[in-house]
Amino acid sequence: MLRAIPPTPPEAQAATGRTELQPAPKLAQPPVQAGQAGRSGLRGERLDLLNSQAFREEFPSAAIAFDPAAMREQIQATLFGKARPNYTIEKCELDQATYLPREGVALRYEVVAKDRITLQTIQPMVVGMVFANQLRCALYMRDKLAPLVELMRGRPEITPFATPAAIIEPLNMILHVFPIDGELPALVPATDPQHMAELFREALPEAHDSALEVERCKVELVDYARRYRAVLRYQVDGKQPGTSRAERRTVYGKVFTDNTGALAGPVTAALRERLQNIGARYRFDVPRTLAWRPDMQLVLLEAIPGEPVISDLLKARLRGKPATPGMLSLEEMIDVCAQVAATLHTSEIKLGRRRSLDDDLATLRQGFADMARYSPELAGRLIGWLEQLSAYAEQSDSLQAGFCHGDFTYTQLIFEGKQAGLVDFDSVCQAEPALDLGHFLAYLRVAGLKAQKLADGTSAPLADDLRERFLRTYTREMGSRIDDAERLRVRVAVYQMVSLLRRALRSWQKFKGSRLENAIEIIEEEMACLPQLDY
């Protein structure tokens, strides 16, 4: 764990010549001191955006949108209606919700409906959007959804519905069926098996040494948690030319709302070349990019073996469960993560946008300013921490920017036996290496708290030990490339706090009260443990 150093008394400062970090002026509330974790009082209902009077006034129909029973009736009447009376919704659950500043509230519902005639059951994902007024609702339908409805005509996914998209005027709300998505229009062709089979007939022979006569493909949704991107898995079936031997290849597709995927090919190629030159000790798998289709904003990548297992192993360890035979230990996996980070940071790859600490801090300030409109008490607390962190960061020395993953967490490291792999290069950038390290440690800190609570709340230093191990291993692997280990730790601590503050903001935006509560608990503790600036 990053060491906590108690404040030095004024008389000791004079003796040592050290100057203590002064708190930033005009904090919304006094900075949290060591031992004061949990004193903010921001818990429970006070964190819930739905309880904000200002939010309820701007989005009065949100209460209905968050009520699964009410939305079951709305979806039944709106999307099935009198034209499809044989379909009855048996289950409707709110899967996720996100407040989008200056836009509205996006929601996703998991629905189970049964045809009472054929007894067939369907499980569509229904997407909703609540707007502040009818005009915005109507414009969104006209400009973004109506063209996609036309493209979906004839697709079997929408056959059970009277309409795949509709406005509920009294609620200022739109409902539509996946894969219709106004922010990701390319999902329509990217989820069409026939269209994608044609695409693979072109892309796979070019990308693979051996050709495949593609016959069909199956499309599965893997990840749809983030707005502006989705991950699909394709099972591509075919035969080797001139043979009757059936073969299946798994390909992953990422759909974006912009040209983010264009970098995947150059980045993965550069990393694979780098790995060929550094020896077996540091080897890890990186998926090949098979194709980038700018017309669909779709990148296709090969599948590599492995699963993200570190979080599960952490929970198992705290519960006293034995390790899985044939796999790396939890500590060995952490070492691998550190080695992967060191490999990235010494790769000298020049791809990716420039990303500075000021950029991240500015984004957080804007996010907390939006929060203040509805949750002023929570926003004031977070702004206070942010300004305190900004003042601390200004007194520290930045590190030289280089190639970074940009979203380096244990979820991006996958393991199969003793083999590791790295995935998800959507956020690659040129930044301080502390960006990756701090982000990794923040996620590990959160995972440790979750695992600890699942293990009957028993206090365990395991997660802190793993975090310290990660930093030690990284420092050892970097060797003489690190000029000052304490300087690195300070910048890592800063970026860790940035990641935790971002987590708090996103938890609030996604109406995840328990996750927000955990984030605040960790922030309070970690703010009291910032390394002393003594270099």
Summary of the structure (lengths in Angstrom):
residues: 535
radius of gyration: 25.3
end to end distance: 19.4
largest distance: 86.5
contacts: 1704
relative contact order: 0.12
helix: 46%
strand: 19%
